[in-house]
Amino acid sequence: MPEIRPRKALMNPELRRRGIYVLPNLLTTAALFAGFYAIVQAMTGRFEYAAVAIFIAMVFDGLDGRVARMTRTQSAFGAEYDSLSDMVSFGAAPALVVFEWALKGMGKWGWIAAFVYCAGAALRLARFNTNIGIVDKRWFQGLPSPAAAALVAGFVWIINDLDIAGETVRWYAFALTLFAGLTMVSTVRYWSGKDINLRRSVPFMAVPAIVLGYALVSSYPPGVLFALFLAYALSGYAMLAWELLDKRNGGRNKGVARPD
């Protein structure tokens, strides 16, 4: 009688992870759809919807990885699909939205700024994928592409909400787009938040703080969200300046944990 051998997928758990799992990839597809929707809305001149769609893409992008880790459904396919989705939602979409909204009338300077942002997002994602498992997970190297997209989309959203035409603030949009694009490929470090354990108990005061945060965002979403991501984008430079000052003073500045 021939020997009955178990299937290779059952023998090697790594081979099982090469499959395609429905739940995390549904969330990634939702993020991709939101990014594509933002591009379509920008082409039709509905820039507020385009900006909101980019923020929605951020929500789904933040969920797919956590859901995959919590359900142990990580896969090589999911990682590659997530990167391609990020390139559309946080690379191409913000660049096209801000170009159609404010930069189109600037001629070559407008599309150069948009391209710098788009290329910065592509390089940022490529560097992130190649550095997985090498860098300290507590810190991002360069501004994360979702945060850069939120910075650009938040600016579009708040100016549009104030009924100000994009061409009126095109030079501000130009500077912000270049800042976001170049900061993504910089070596400035940003806190990743990956050291937060959602399964760990927290003090009771954390619950009212979360409620207050929701109330604050809901009071004026465009302004609050833009302010939050602008503060995050500047936090990396603030920490870098503090480290340089600390080095000049011989390490006498205390109270800030420096990344290793």
Phi and psi restraints in degrees (value plus and minus 20) as a CYANA .aco file:
   2 PRO   PHI     -86.7   -46.7
   2 PRO   PSI     126.7   166.7
   3 GLU   PHI     -92.3   -52.3
   3 GLU   PSI     114.0   154.0
   4 ILE   PHI    -111.2   -71.2
   4 ILE   PSI      98.0   138.0
   5 ARG   PHI    -126.2   -86.2
   5 ARG   PSI     123.0   163.0
   6 PRO   PHI     -89.5   -49.5
   6 PRO   PSI     135.8   175.8
   7 ARG   PHI     -84.5   -44.5
   7 ARG   PSI     126.2   166.2
   8 LYS   PHI     -81.8   -41.8
   8 LYS   PSI     -54.6   -14.6
   9 ALA   PHI     -84.5   -44.5
   9 ALA   PSI     -49.2    -9.2
  10 LEU   PHI    -102.3   -62.3
  10 LEU   PSI     -47.0    -7.0
  11 MET   PHI     -97.2   -57.2
  11 MET   PSI     -57.8   -17.8
  12 ASN   PHI    -134.2   -94.2
  12 ASN   PSI      88.7   128.7
  13 PRO   PHI     -84.9   -44.9
  13 PRO   PSI     -44.4    -4.4
  14 GLU   PHI     -86.2   -46.2
  14 GLU   PSI     -52.9   -12.9
  15 LEU   PHI     -88.7   -48.7
  15 LEU   PSI     -50.7   -10.7
  16 ARG   PHI     -86.3   -46.3
  16 ARG   PSI     -49.2    -9.2
  17 ARG   PHI     -96.1   -56.1
  17 ARG   PSI     -26.1    13.9
  18 ARG   PHI    -102.6   -62.6
  18 ARG   PSI     -23.0    17.0
  19 GLY   PHI     -96.1   -56.1
  19 GLY   PSI    -198.7  -158.7
  20 ILE   PHI    -131.6   -91.6
  20 ILE   PSI     100.5   140.5
  21 TYR   PHI    -120.5   -80.5
  21 TYR   PSI     120.0   160.0
  22 VAL   PHI     -92.5   -52.5
  22 VAL   PSI     -71.0   -31.0
  23 LEU   PHI     -80.9   -40.9
  23 LEU   PSI     -76.0   -36.0
  24 PRO   PHI     -84.5   -44.5
  24 PRO   PSI     -53.3   -13.3
  25 ASN   PHI     -94.6   -54.6
  25 ASN   PSI     -44.4    -4.4
  26 LEU   PHI     -86.8   -46.8
  26 LEU   PSI     -59.8   -19.8
  27 LEU   PHI     -87.8   -47.8
  27 LEU   PSI     -58.9   -18.9
  28 THR   PHI     -84.2   -44.2
  28 THR   PSI     -60.0   -20.0
  29 THR   PHI     -84.3   -44.3
  29 THR   PSI     -57.4   -17.4
  30 ALA   PHI     -83.6   -43.6
  30 ALA   PSI     -60.6   -20.6
  31 ALA   PHI     -84.0   -44.0
  31 ALA   PSI     -61.3   -21.3
  32 LEU   PHI     -83.6   -43.6
  32 LEU   PSI     -61.5   -21.5
  33 PHE   PHI     -83.2   -43.2
  33 PHE   PSI     -61.2   -21.2
  34 ALA   PHI     -82.7   -42.7
  34 ALA   PSI     -60.0   -20.0
  35 GLY   PHI     -85.8   -45.8
  35 GLY   PSI     -61.7   -21.7
  36 PHE   PHI     -85.7   -45.7
  36 PHE   PSI     -58.5   -18.5
  37 TYR   PHI     -82.8   -42.8
  37 TYR   PSI     -58.4   -18.4
  38 ALA   PHI     -81.7   -41.7
  38 ALA   PSI     -60.6   -20.6
  39 ILE   PHI     -84.6   -44.6
  39 ILE   PSI     -64.2   -24.2
  40 VAL   PHI     -82.8   -42.8
  40 VAL   PSI     -63.1   -23.1
  41 GLN   PHI     -86.3   -46.3
  41 GLN   PSI     -55.5   -15.5
  42 ALA   PHI     -86.5   -46.5
  42 ALA   PSI     -55.9   -15.9
  43 MET   PHI     -88.0   -48.0
  43 MET   PSI     -44.6    -4.6
  44 THR   PHI    -118.3   -78.3
  44 THR   PSI     -14.7    25.3
  45 GLY   PHI      62.1   102.1
  45 GLY   PSI      -8.2    31.8
  46 ARG   PHI    -119.7   -79.7
  46 ARG   PSI      57.0    97.0
  47 PHE   PHI     -94.3   -54.3
  47 PHE   PSI     -48.6    -8.6
  48 GLU   PHI     -84.7   -44.7
  48 GLU   PSI     -64.0   -24.0
  49 TYR   PHI     -83.4   -43.4
  49 TYR   PSI     -57.3   -17.3
  50 ALA   PHI     -83.9   -43.9
  50 ALA   PSI     -63.3   -23.3
  51 ALA   PHI     -85.9   -45.9
  51 ALA   PSI     -63.3   -23.3
  52 VAL   PHI     -83.0   -43.0
  52 VAL   PSI     -58.2   -18.2
  53 ALA   PHI     -82.0   -42.0
  53 ALA   PSI     -56.5   -16.5
  54 ILE   PHI     -86.1   -46.1
  54 ILE   PSI     -59.1   -19.1
  55 PHE   PHI     -85.8   -45.8
  55 PHE   PSI     -57.4   -17.4
  56 ILE   PHI     -84.0   -44.0
  56 ILE   PSI     -59.3   -19.3
  57 ALA   PHI     -80.4   -40.4
  57 ALA   PSI     -56.4   -16.4
  58 MET   PHI     -81.6   -41.6
  58 MET   PSI     -60.5   -20.5
  59 VAL   PHI     -82.7   -42.7
  59 VAL   PSI     -68.7   -28.7
  60 PHE   PHI     -86.2   -46.2
  60 PHE   PSI     -56.2   -16.2
  61 ASP   PHI     -86.4   -46.4
  61 ASP   PSI     -55.1   -15.1
  62 GLY   PHI     -92.2   -52.2
  62 GLY   PSI     -44.9    -4.9
  63 LEU   PHI    -103.4   -63.4
  63 LEU   PSI     -57.5   -17.5
  64 ASP   PHI     -82.3   -42.3
  64 ASP   PSI     -62.0   -22.0
  65 GLY   PHI     -88.0   -48.0
  65 GLY   PSI     -62.1   -22.1
  66 ARG   PHI     -86.6   -46.6
  66 ARG   PSI     -60.0   -20.0
  67 VAL   PHI     -83.9   -43.9
  67 VAL   PSI     -61.1   -21.1
  68 ALA   PHI     -83.2   -43.2
  68 ALA   PSI     -60.3   -20.3
  69 ARG   PHI     -91.5   -51.5
  69 ARG   PSI     -59.8   -19.8
  70 MET   PHI     -88.7   -48.7
  70 MET   PSI     -54.3   -14.3
  71 THR   PHI    -115.9   -75.9
  71 THR   PSI     -18.9    21.1
  72 ARG   PHI      36.4    76.4
  72 ARG   PSI      25.7    65.7
  73 THR   PHI    -137.7   -97.7
  73 THR   PSI      12.5    52.5
  74 GLN   PHI     -88.4   -48.4
  74 GLN   PSI     126.3   166.3
  75 SER   PHI    -173.7  -133.7
  75 SER   PSI     137.9   177.9
  76 ALA   PHI     -83.7   -43.7
  76 ALA   PSI     -57.0   -17.0
  77 PHE   PHI     -82.3   -42.3
  77 PHE   PSI     -64.9   -24.9
  78 GLY   PHI     -81.8   -41.8
  78 GLY   PSI     -59.0   -19.0
  79 ALA   PHI     -85.3   -45.3
  79 ALA   PSI     -63.4   -23.4
  80 GLU   PHI     -88.1   -48.1
  80 GLU   PSI     -61.3   -21.3
  81 TYR   PHI     -83.9   -43.9
  81 TYR   PSI     -59.3   -19.3
  82 ASP   PHI     -84.2   -44.2
  82 ASP   PSI     -59.8   -19.8
  83 SER   PHI     -85.3   -45.3
  83 SER   PSI     -61.8   -21.8
  84 LEU   PHI     -85.8   -45.8
  84 LEU   PSI     -59.3   -19.3
  85 SER   PHI     -83.8   -43.8
  85 SER   PSI     -61.2   -21.2
  86 ASP   PHI     -83.2   -43.2
  86 ASP   PSI     -56.7   -16.7
  87 MET   PHI     -83.8   -43.8
  87 MET   PSI     -57.4   -17.4
  88 VAL   PHI     -94.3   -54.3
  88 VAL   PSI     -70.2   -30.2
  89 SER   PHI     -94.6   -54.6
  89 SER   PSI     -55.3   -15.3
  90 PHE   PHI    -136.2   -96.2
  90 PHE   PSI     -20.4    19.6
  91 GLY   PHI    -133.3   -93.3
  91 GLY   PSI     -88.7   -48.7
  92 ALA   PHI     -90.9   -50.9
  92 ALA   PSI     -64.2   -24.2
  93 ALA   PHI     -81.3   -41.3
  93 ALA   PSI     -72.5   -32.5
  94 PRO   PHI     -81.4   -41.4
  94 PRO   PSI     -57.9   -17.9
  95 ALA   PHI     -83.0   -43.0
  95 ALA   PSI     -64.0   -24.0
  96 LEU   PHI     -91.5   -51.5
  96 LEU   PSI     -55.8   -15.8
  97 VAL   PHI     -84.1   -44.1
  97 VAL   PSI     -69.5   -29.5
  98 VAL   PHI     -90.0   -50.0
  98 VAL   PSI     -49.0    -9.0
  99 PHE   PHI     -87.7   -47.7
  99 PHE   PSI     -67.9   -27.9
 100 GLU   PHI     -86.6   -46.6
 100 GLU   PSI     -50.3   -10.3
 101 TRP   PHI     -99.9   -59.9
 101 TRP   PSI     -63.7   -23.7
 102 ALA   PHI    -156.2  -116.2
 102 ALA   PSI     -50.4   -10.4
 103 LEU   PHI    -109.8   -69.8
 103 LEU   PSI     -31.2     8.8
 104 LYS   PHI     -82.7   -42.7
 104 LYS   PSI     -54.6   -14.6
 105 GLY   PHI    -100.5   -60.5
 105 GLY   PSI     -19.1    20.9
 106 MET   PHI    -113.6   -73.6
 106 MET   PSI     -16.2    23.8
 107 GLY   PHI      50.2    90.2
 107 GLY   PSI    -157.1  -117.1
 108 LYS   PHI     -85.8   -45.8
 108 LYS   PSI     -50.3   -10.3
 109 TRP   PHI     -84.4   -44.4
 109 TRP   PSI     -53.2   -13.2
 110 GLY   PHI     -86.2   -46.2
 110 GLY   PSI     -70.3   -30.3
 111 TRP   PHI     -94.6   -54.6
 111 TRP   PSI     -43.1    -3.1
 112 ILE   PHI     -86.0   -46.0
 112 ILE   PSI     -64.2   -24.2
 113 ALA   PHI     -82.6   -42.6
 113 ALA   PSI     -63.1   -23.1
 114 ALA   PHI     -84.1   -44.1
 114 ALA   PSI     -58.8   -18.8
 115 PHE   PHI     -89.2   -49.2
 115 PHE   PSI     -59.2   -19.2
 116 VAL   PHI     -78.5   -38.5
 116 VAL   PSI     -61.9   -21.9
 117 TYR   PHI     -84.4   -44.4
 117 TYR   PSI     -67.6   -27.6
 118 CYS   PHI     -82.9   -42.9
 118 CYS   PSI     -64.0   -24.0
 119 ALA   PHI     -86.1   -46.1
 119 ALA   PSI     -57.9   -17.9
 120 GLY   PHI     -81.4   -41.4
 120 GLY   PSI     -59.6   -19.6
 121 ALA   PHI     -85.1   -45.1
 121 ALA   PSI     -61.3   -21.3
 122 ALA   PHI     -84.5   -44.5
 122 ALA   PSI     -65.4   -25.4
 123 LEU   PHI     -86.1   -46.1
 123 LEU   PSI     -57.4   -17.4
 124 ARG   PHI     -82.8   -42.8
 124 ARG   PSI     -64.6   -24.6
 125 LEU   PHI     -87.6   -47.6
 125 LEU   PSI     -59.6   -19.6
 126 ALA   PHI     -84.0   -44.0
 126 ALA   PSI     -62.9   -22.9
 127 ARG   PHI     -86.1   -46.1
 127 ARG   PSI     -59.3   -19.3
 128 PHE   PHI     -82.1   -42.1
 128 PHE   PSI     -63.5   -23.5
 129 ASN   PHI     -86.1   -46.1
 129 ASN   PSI     -54.8   -14.8
 130 THR   PHI    -101.7   -61.7
 130 THR   PSI     -38.4     1.6
 131 ASN   PHI    -119.1   -79.1
 131 ASN   PSI     -16.0    24.0
 132 ILE   PHI     -81.8   -41.8
 132 ILE   PSI     109.9   149.9
 133 GLY   PHI      68.0   108.0
 133 GLY   PSI     -23.6    16.4
 134 ILE   PHI    -129.1   -89.1
 134 ILE   PSI     -68.6   -28.6
 135 VAL   PHI    -104.3   -64.3
 135 VAL   PSI     143.9   183.9
 136 ASP   PHI     -89.1   -49.1
 136 ASP   PSI     103.2   143.2
 137 LYS   PHI     -89.0   -49.0
 137 LYS   PSI     -33.8     6.2
 138 ARG   PHI     -93.1   -53.1
 138 ARG   PSI     -35.6     4.4
 139 TRP   PHI    -152.5  -112.5
 139 TRP   PSI     122.8   162.8
 140 PHE   PHI    -114.2   -74.2
 140 PHE   PSI     122.5   162.5
 141 GLN   PHI    -115.1   -75.1
 141 GLN   PSI      85.8   125.8
 142 GLY   PHI      69.8   109.8
 142 GLY   PSI     138.9   178.9
 143 LEU   PHI     -85.3   -45.3
 143 LEU   PSI     107.0   147.0
 144 PRO   PHI     -79.7   -39.7
 144 PRO   PSI     124.2   164.2
 145 SER   PHI     -81.2   -41.2
 145 SER   PSI     -57.0   -17.0
 146 PRO   PHI     -82.5   -42.5
 146 PRO   PSI     -58.3   -18.3
 147 ALA   PHI     -88.3   -48.3
 147 ALA   PSI     -58.0   -18.0
 148 ALA   PHI     -84.4   -44.4
 148 ALA   PSI     -61.6   -21.6
 149 ALA   PHI     -84.1   -44.1
 149 ALA   PSI     -60.0   -20.0
 150 ALA   PHI     -85.7   -45.7
 150 ALA   PSI     -54.0   -14.0
 151 LEU   PHI     -84.5   -44.5
 151 LEU   PSI     -66.5   -26.5
 152 VAL   PHI     -89.8   -49.8
 152 VAL   PSI     -67.0   -27.0
 153 ALA   PHI     -85.0   -45.0
 153 ALA   PSI     -56.7   -16.7
 154 GLY   PHI     -84.8   -44.8
 154 GLY   PSI     -57.0   -17.0
 155 PHE   PHI     -86.0   -46.0
 155 PHE   PSI     -63.4   -23.4
 156 VAL   PHI     -80.9   -40.9
 156 VAL   PSI     -62.7   -22.7
 157 TRP   PHI     -85.8   -45.8
 157 TRP   PSI     -66.9   -26.9
 158 ILE   PHI     -91.4   -51.4
 158 ILE   PSI     -58.0   -18.0
 159 ILE   PHI     -88.9   -48.9
 159 ILE   PSI     -59.7   -19.7
 160 ASN   PHI     -86.8   -46.8
 160 ASN   PSI     -55.2   -15.2
 161 ASP   PHI     -87.8   -47.8
 161 ASP   PSI     -47.2    -7.2
 162 LEU   PHI    -104.9   -64.9
 162 LEU   PSI     -13.7    26.3
 163 ASP   PHI      39.7    79.7
 163 ASP   PSI      17.7    57.7
 164 ILE   PHI    -125.9   -85.9
 164 ILE   PSI     111.4   151.4
 165 ALA   PHI     -88.0   -48.0
 165 ALA   PSI     125.6   165.6
 166 GLY   PHI     -82.4   -42.4
 166 GLY   PSI     -55.3   -15.3
 167 GLU   PHI     -84.7   -44.7
 167 GLU   PSI     -45.5    -5.5
 168 THR   PHI     -86.3   -46.3
 168 THR   PSI     -52.6   -12.6
 169 VAL   PHI    -135.4   -95.4
 169 VAL   PSI       9.9    49.9
 170 ARG   PHI     -84.3   -44.3
 170 ARG   PSI     -52.6   -12.6
 171 TRP   PHI     -92.8   -52.8
 171 TRP   PSI     -51.9   -11.9
 172 TYR   PHI     -87.3   -47.3
 172 TYR   PSI     -62.5   -22.5
 173 ALA   PHI     -83.2   -43.2
 173 ALA   PSI     -59.0   -19.0
 174 PHE   PHI     -79.5   -39.5
 174 PHE   PSI     -69.9   -29.9
 175 ALA   PHI     -85.0   -45.0
 175 ALA   PSI     -62.0   -22.0
 176 LEU   PHI     -86.4   -46.4
 176 LEU   PSI     -59.1   -19.1
 177 THR   PHI     -84.9   -44.9
 177 THR   PSI     -64.3   -24.3
 178 LEU   PHI     -83.6   -43.6
 178 LEU   PSI     -62.5   -22.5
 179 PHE   PHI     -78.9   -38.9
 179 PHE   PSI     -66.9   -26.9
 180 ALA   PHI     -85.6   -45.6
 180 ALA   PSI     -63.0   -23.0
 181 GLY   PHI     -85.1   -45.1
 181 GLY   PSI     -64.8   -24.8
 182 LEU   PHI     -93.0   -53.0
 182 LEU   PSI     -53.0   -13.0
 183 THR   PHI     -88.9   -48.9
 183 THR   PSI     -48.6    -8.6
 184 MET   PHI     -83.7   -43.7
 184 MET   PSI     -53.8   -13.8
 185 VAL   PHI    -119.2   -79.2
 185 VAL   PSI     -13.5    26.5
 186 SER   PHI     -98.1   -58.1
 186 SER   PSI     154.6   194.6
 187 THR   PHI    -120.6   -80.6
 187 THR   PSI      -8.8    31.2
 188 VAL   PHI     -85.2   -45.2
 188 VAL   PSI     116.3   156.3
 189 ARG   PHI    -116.1   -76.1
 189 ARG   PSI     122.0   162.0
 190 TYR   PHI    -149.7  -109.7
 190 TYR   PSI     123.1   163.1
 191 TRP   PHI     -84.8   -44.8
 191 TRP   PSI     111.0   151.0
 192 SER   PHI    -109.9   -69.9
 192 SER   PSI     -46.7    -6.7
 193 GLY   PHI      57.1    97.1
 193 GLY   PSI     -14.1    25.9
 194 LYS   PHI     -97.3   -57.3
 194 LYS   PSI     -28.5    11.5
 195 ASP   PHI    -106.1   -66.1
 195 ASP   PSI     -18.7    21.3
 196 ILE   PHI     -99.3   -59.3
 196 ILE   PSI     105.8   145.8
 197 ASN   PHI    -120.1   -80.1
 197 ASN   PSI      88.7   128.7
 198 LEU   PHI     -90.1   -50.1
 198 LEU   PSI     -36.9     3.1
 199 ARG   PHI    -109.9   -69.9
 199 ARG   PSI     -24.8    15.2
 200 ARG   PHI    -108.2   -68.2
 200 ARG   PSI     124.5   164.5
 201 SER   PHI     -90.1   -50.1
 201 SER   PSI     130.1   170.1
 202 VAL   PHI    -145.4  -105.4
 202 VAL   PSI     138.9   178.9
 203 PRO   PHI     -82.1   -42.1
 203 PRO   PSI     136.9   176.9
 204 PHE   PHI     -80.4   -40.4
 204 PHE   PSI     -54.4   -14.4
 205 MET   PHI     -84.4   -44.4
 205 MET   PSI     -35.7     4.3
 206 ALA   PHI     -88.2   -48.2
 206 ALA   PSI     -50.7   -10.7
 207 VAL   PHI     -87.8   -47.8
 207 VAL   PSI     -70.0   -30.0
 208 PRO   PHI     -81.1   -41.1
 208 PRO   PSI     -52.1   -12.1
 209 ALA   PHI     -85.1   -45.1
 209 ALA   PSI     -59.4   -19.4
 210 ILE   PHI     -86.4   -46.4
 210 ILE   PSI     -63.7   -23.7
 211 VAL   PHI     -80.6   -40.6
 211 VAL   PSI     -62.7   -22.7
 212 LEU   PHI     -83.1   -43.1
 212 LEU   PSI     -57.6   -17.6
 213 GLY   PHI     -83.3   -43.3
 213 GLY   PSI     -64.5   -24.5
 214 TYR   PHI     -81.6   -41.6
 214 TYR   PSI     -62.4   -22.4
 215 ALA   PHI     -84.7   -44.7
 215 ALA   PSI     -58.1   -18.1
 216 LEU   PHI     -86.0   -46.0
 216 LEU   PSI     -64.2   -24.2
 217 VAL   PHI     -85.9   -45.9
 217 VAL   PSI     -60.5   -20.5
 218 SER   PHI     -91.3   -51.3
 218 SER   PSI     -39.6     0.4
 219 SER   PHI     -86.2   -46.2
 219 SER   PSI     -59.9   -19.9
 220 TYR   PHI    -177.5  -137.5
 220 TYR   PSI      60.8   100.8
 221 PRO   PHI     -73.3   -33.3
 221 PRO   PSI     -66.2   -26.2
 222 PRO   PHI     -79.5   -39.5
 222 PRO   PSI     -68.7   -28.7
 223 GLY   PHI     -88.7   -48.7
 223 GLY   PSI     -63.5   -23.5
 224 VAL   PHI     -87.6   -47.6
 224 VAL   PSI     -65.3   -25.3
 225 LEU   PHI     -85.0   -45.0
 225 LEU   PSI     -62.5   -22.5
 226 PHE   PHI     -83.2   -43.2
 226 PHE   PSI     -61.7   -21.7
 227 ALA   PHI     -83.7   -43.7
 227 ALA   PSI     -60.7   -20.7
 228 LEU   PHI     -83.6   -43.6
 228 LEU   PSI     -66.1   -26.1
 229 PHE   PHI     -96.3   -56.3
 229 PHE   PSI     -47.3    -7.3
 230 LEU   PHI     -87.2   -47.2
 230 LEU   PSI     -61.8   -21.8
 231 ALA   PHI     -83.0   -43.0
 231 ALA   PSI     -59.3   -19.3
 232 TYR   PHI     -85.9   -45.9
 232 TYR   PSI     -61.6   -21.6
 233 ALA   PHI     -83.8   -43.8
 233 ALA   PSI     -54.9   -14.9
 234 LEU   PHI    -103.1   -63.1
 234 LEU   PSI     -37.6     2.4
 235 SER   PHI     -84.4   -44.4
 235 SER   PSI     -54.6   -14.6
 236 GLY   PHI     -84.0   -44.0
 236 GLY   PSI     -62.5   -22.5
 237 TYR   PHI     -89.5   -49.5
 237 TYR   PSI     -55.1   -15.1
 238 ALA   PHI     -84.1   -44.1
 238 ALA   PSI     -62.2   -22.2
 239 MET   PHI     -87.7   -47.7
 239 MET   PSI     -56.9   -16.9
 240 LEU   PHI     -84.5   -44.5
 240 LEU   PSI     -62.8   -22.8
 241 ALA   PHI     -83.8   -43.8
 241 ALA   PSI     -58.9   -18.9
 242 TRP   PHI     -84.6   -44.6
 242 TRP   PSI     -60.1   -20.1
 243 GLU   PHI     -86.7   -46.7
 243 GLU   PSI     -60.7   -20.7
 244 LEU   PHI     -84.9   -44.9
 244 LEU   PSI     -60.3   -20.3
 245 LEU   PHI     -86.1   -46.1
 245 LEU   PSI     -58.1   -18.1
 246 ASP   PHI     -84.5   -44.5
 246 ASP   PSI     -60.2   -20.2
 247 LYS   PHI     -86.9   -46.9
 247 LYS   PSI     -58.6   -18.6
 248 ARG   PHI     -86.5   -46.5
 248 ARG   PSI     -54.6   -14.6
 249 ASN   PHI    -106.2   -66.2
 249 ASN   PSI     -13.7    26.3
 250 GLY   PHI      56.2    96.2
 250 GLY   PSI       7.3    47.3
 251 GLY   PHI      58.7    98.7
 251 GLY   PSI       5.6    45.6
 252 ARG   PHI    -106.1   -66.1
 252 ARG   PSI     -34.4     5.6
 253 ASN   PHI     -97.1   -57.1
 253 ASN   PSI     108.5   148.5
 254 LYS   PHI    -140.6  -100.6
 254 LYS   PSI     144.0   184.0
 255 GLY   PHI      84.9   124.9
 255 GLY   PSI     -28.7    11.3
 256 VAL   PHI    -141.8  -101.8
 256 VAL   PSI     103.6   143.6
 257 ALA   PHI     -95.0   -55.0
 257 ALA   PSI     101.5   141.5
 258 ARG   PHI    -109.6   -69.6
 258 ARG   PSI     119.0   159.0
 259 PRO   PHI     -88.0   -48.0
 259 PRO   PSI     121.1   161.1
